[in-house]
Each structure stands twice: as C-alpha cells, then as structure tokens.
Amino acid sequence: MDCRSRLVCVTGASGYVASWLVKLLLLNGYTVKGTVRDLGKAGKVAHLKALEGAQERLQLFEADLIEEGSLDSIIHDCVGLFHTASPVLYSISDPQQWYWLAKTLAEQTAVKYAAQNGIDLVVMNPGFVIGPLLQPTLNASSHFILDIIKGKKIFPDYQFVDVRDVASAHVMALEDSSANGRYILVESSVDHYEAVQILHELVNPSHNNPYQNVTGNLTVKVSKKKAESLGLNFIPMEVSFKDMIETLRHKNFLHIWKRRDQC
Ligand SMILES: NC(=O)c1ccc[n+]([C@@H]2O[C@H](COP(=O)([O-])OP(=O)(O)OC[C@H]3O[C@@H](n4cnc5c(N)ncnc54)[C@H](OP(=O)(O)O)[C@@H]3O)[C@@H](O)[C@H]2O)c1
C-alpha cells in the first residue's frame, strides 16, 4: 500500500518516541496531524515545527486522552493513527506497577475494539527506549539512563532498543499490509552491570567503574525475527548509547546531573 502523501495522526507528538516518528513521517512525505495537550507551551512544540517538511505538512492540534472523544474530529480523515501518547506515568517507586497494568489493559482494550470495529491494528511493544532526544525535556527512559549512570539499579536487566528503530518500525508496519499482531522491539538485552559499564565508558572513561568485575544474570532474551520481517535492521545498542549521551551532553542534562551529584 502506498501511503505516501496521505494523512496520518500521531498522538502525544511532542514525546520522545513520537517526535522521531513525526520526523520520519515528514521525511517520507506524509502529512501529519500531531496532537499535544497544550499548544500554548511553545517550548514543547518548537522542535516539531523546526523539522524538515513541518511548515508544509505538519498540523498540530490539542487533545487530552482523558477527555472521551477528544481525538474523534482529528482522526476522522486519517489513513493511519500512531497512538504513542501515554496518560500513565512510568514509575518504579510504585510497588503495584500501575504502569505495566495500564499498558496491558490499554493493549487488550485496543485489540478488542479493533476486532469489533474492523480496524487493522498493529501493536508495537518496545523495550527500554534509548538513543538521541529531539525533544527539549527528559522523558522517563532518559531519566532512568541518568539514574543508571549515577549507579541506581532500575531493573536487574534491560532490553534496549533505539528510538529511531521504534519510529521506523511504526512506519514500516503502516506500509506493510502483511504486518499483524504484536511486535516486540528489542535490540540487546544486558544486565544492569554491563549497562553501567557501557555508560561509564562513554560518560567518564577515566573514572573507575565500581562494577567492572561484577556480572549479573540475564532473565529475558527477545527474538528479533518478527521485527526484522518488517525490514527493520536494528541499530546496535552501543551506537544508540553513544548518540544518546551526545544529545544529553549537548542539551546540558549530563552537566546538570553532575552538578547535582556533587551537591
Ligand atoms: N520510553 C520507553 O522506554 C518506552 C518503553 C516502552 C513503551 N513506551 C511507550 O511509548 C510511548 C511513548 O513513550 P515516550 O518515552 O516517548 O514518552 P514521553 O516522551 O513521555 O511521551 C508521552 C506523551 O504522552 C503525552 N500524554 C501524557 N498524558 C496525556 C494525556 N492525558 N493526553 C494526551 N497526551 C498525553 C505527553 O504529552 P505532554 O507533552 O502533553 O505531557 C507526552 O508527549 C508511551 O505510550 C510509553 O508508555 C515507552
């Protein structure tokens, strides 16, 4: 199916994943309707307006998912909807893991609704998303990377995937009529100590890594086969981290983190 130059919608357009998705869609010739909660916050959308093709083919709308029907008038003429907005906060301090529950229930509800209404639904489940940031603020997973650099153990192991691959997989799924069901997007699974080591070498190679000789256990391994069947050629984790650290440094987040750490 040739969807180029057609109209698509991206919810939560100013977010980490969505910003890359909007960028890729514009580069591929799509006209994009992006939704944000507050168009008055110029700082949140400036990076979207500066994207190549944005002046001609990006339209921004206000929509809050908590308000029922808020998307109806925006998506009615779109050939595709990329639903990346998440009204649930990712919090590891929450022992009941509401985030995981909310995401699972949302997926189940979407699958049921799509089946009942003849909608062609494809689900993308990325692992821990890393890679360069387009947006000016930190999202939850970038926050976690700063915490890991600082030595905080977020999880025993991590399943990393590059944000650019997550965006590409979404577009590939729209363009491939055989795309179906759920895609798990993971490039590399590493234990916490290996992640610390890779990050330390990038951020502060001269500093002694306290976990140099410590190894952990990998609990999860994920097959890449289904995602690769879309045509996805995963960016290696080391490249994702290198590019991510570069943007974190460029946007002054590493600097802020270091200052805080010294207080
Ligand atoms: N990052 C990861 O490691 C990761 C891993 C697996 C899955 N995911 C999922 O991927 C999606 C994108 O994640 P991300 O890392 O790009 O997150 P993000 O940067 O925080 O973006 C999430 C977006 O959701 C919007 N949003 C929040 N509440 C909303 C509401 N009530 N109505 C409308 N929009 C709302 C936010 O808009 P505002 O700008 O208005 O706040 C924000 O732009 C999420 O569904 C997340 O759960 C992410």
The ligand as an SDF file (V2000), in Angstrom:
LIG
                    3D

 48 52  0  0  0  0  0  0  0  0999 V2000
   10.4740    5.2780   26.5530 N   0  0  0  0  0  0  0  0  0  0  0  0
   10.4270    3.9750   26.7730 C   0  0  0  0  0  0  0  0  0  0  0  0
   11.4090    3.3500   27.2240 O   0  0  0  0  0  0  0  0  0  0  0  0
    9.1670    3.1980   26.4470 C   0  0  0  0  0  0  0  0  0  0  0  0
    9.2090    1.8050   26.5050 C   0  0  0  0  0  0  0  0  0  0  0  0
    8.0530    1.0670   26.1950 C   0  0  0  0  0  0  0  0  0  0  0  0
    6.8800    1.7360   25.8550 C   0  0  0  0  0  0  0  0  0  0  0  0
    6.8730    3.0880   25.8410 N   0  0  0  0  0  0  0  0  0  0  0  0
    5.5970    3.7480   25.4640 C   0  0  0  0  0  0  0  0  0  0  0  0
    5.8310    4.5200   24.2870 O   0  0  0  0  0  0  0  0  0  0  0  0
    5.0100    5.6920   24.3200 C   0  0  0  0  0  0  0  0  0  0  0  0
    5.8860    6.9260   24.1790 C   0  0  0  0  0  0  0  0  0  0  0  0
    6.8410    6.9410   25.2380 O   0  0  0  0  0  0  0  0  0  0  0  0
    7.8900    8.1200   25.3730 P   0  0  0  0  0  0  0  0  0  0  0  0
    9.0710    7.5840   26.0760 O   0  0  0  0  0  0  0  0  0  0  0  0
    8.0310    8.7870   24.0510 O   0  0  0  0  0  0  0  0  0  0  0  0
    7.1040    9.0490   26.4040 O   0  0  0  0  0  0  0  0  0  0  0  0
    7.0050   10.6500   26.5320 P   0  0  0  0  0  0  0  0  0  0  0  0
    8.1540   11.3110   25.9150 O   0  0  0  0  0  0  0  0  0  0  0  0
    6.7110   10.9170   27.9630 O   0  0  0  0  0  0  0  0  0  0  0  0
    5.7130   10.9400   25.6540 O   0  0  0  0  0  0  0  0  0  0  0  0
    4.4340   10.6060   26.1160 C   0  0  0  0  0  0  0  0  0  0  0  0
    3.4740   11.6340   25.5930 C   0  0  0  0  0  0  0  0  0  0  0  0
    2.1860   11.3450   26.1230 O   0  0  0  0  0  0  0  0  0  0  0  0
    1.5300   12.5650   26.2640 C   0  0  0  0  0  0  0  0  0  0  0  0
    0.4510   12.4740   27.2460 N   0  0  0  0  0  0  0  0  0  0  0  0
    0.5130   12.1940   28.5600 C   0  0  0  0  0  0  0  0  0  0  0  0
   -0.6970   12.2280   29.1060 N   0  0  0  0  0  0  0  0  0  0  0  0
   -1.5610   12.5470   28.1030 C   0  0  0  0  0  0  0  0  0  0  0  0
   -2.9520   12.7410   28.0280 C   0  0  0  0  0  0  0  0  0  0  0  0
   -3.7380   12.6160   29.0980 N   0  0  0  0  0  0  0  0  0  0  0  0
   -3.4930   13.0750   26.8380 N   0  0  0  0  0  0  0  0  0  0  0  0
   -2.7230   13.2140   25.7430 C   0  0  0  0  0  0  0  0  0  0  0  0
   -1.3980   13.0440   25.7370 N   0  0  0  0  0  0  0  0  0  0  0  0
   -0.8250   12.7120   26.9100 C   0  0  0  0  0  0  0  0  0  0  0  0
    2.5890   13.5450   26.7310 C   0  0  0  0  0  0  0  0  0  0  0  0
    2.1840   14.7900   26.2910 O   0  0  0  0  0  0  0  0  0  0  0  0
    2.5010   16.1580   27.0730 P   0  0  0  0  0  0  0  0  0  0  0  0
    3.6750   16.6890   26.3440 O   0  0  0  0  0  0  0  0  0  0  0  0
    1.2710   16.9470   26.9020 O   0  0  0  0  0  0  0  0  0  0  0  0
    2.8150   15.8410   28.5110 O   0  0  0  0  0  0  0  0  0  0  0  0
    3.8280   13.0470   26.0140 C   0  0  0  0  0  0  0  0  0  0  0  0
    4.0960   13.7920   24.8580 O   0  0  0  0  0  0  0  0  0  0  0  0
    4.2420    5.6430   25.6430 C   0  0  0  0  0  0  0  0  0  0  0  0
    2.9890    5.0600   25.4090 O   0  0  0  0  0  0  0  0  0  0  0  0
    5.0970    4.7260   26.5180 C   0  0  0  0  0  0  0  0  0  0  0  0
    4.3220    4.1110   27.5050 O   0  0  0  0  0  0  0  0  0  0  0  0
    7.9800    3.8370   26.1000 C   0  0  0  0  0  0  0  0  0  0  0  0
  1  2  1  0
  2  3  2  0
  2  4  1  0
  4  5  1  0
  4 48  2  0
  5  6  2  0
  6  7  1  0
  7  8  2  0
  8  9  1  0
  8 48  1  0
  9 10  1  0
  9 46  1  0
 10 11  1  0
 11 12  1  0
 11 44  1  0
 12 13  1  0
 13 14  1  0
 14 15  2  0
 14 16  1  0
 14 17  1  0
 17 18  1  0
 18 19  2  0
 18 20  1  0
 18 21  1  0
 21 22  1  0
 22 23  1  0
 23 24  1  0
 23 42  1  0
 24 25  1  0
 25 26  1  0
 25 36  1  0
 26 27  1  0
 26 35  1  0
 27 28  2  0
 28 29  1  0
 29 30  1  0
 29 35  2  0
 30 31  1  0
 30 32  2  0
 32 33  1  0
 33 34  2  0
 34 35  1  0
 36 37  1  0
 36 42  1  0
 37 38  1  0
 38 39  2  0
 38 40  1  0
 38 41  1  0
 42 43  1  0
 44 45  1  0
 44 46  1  0
 46 47  1  0
M  CHG  2   8   1  16  -1
M  END
$$$$
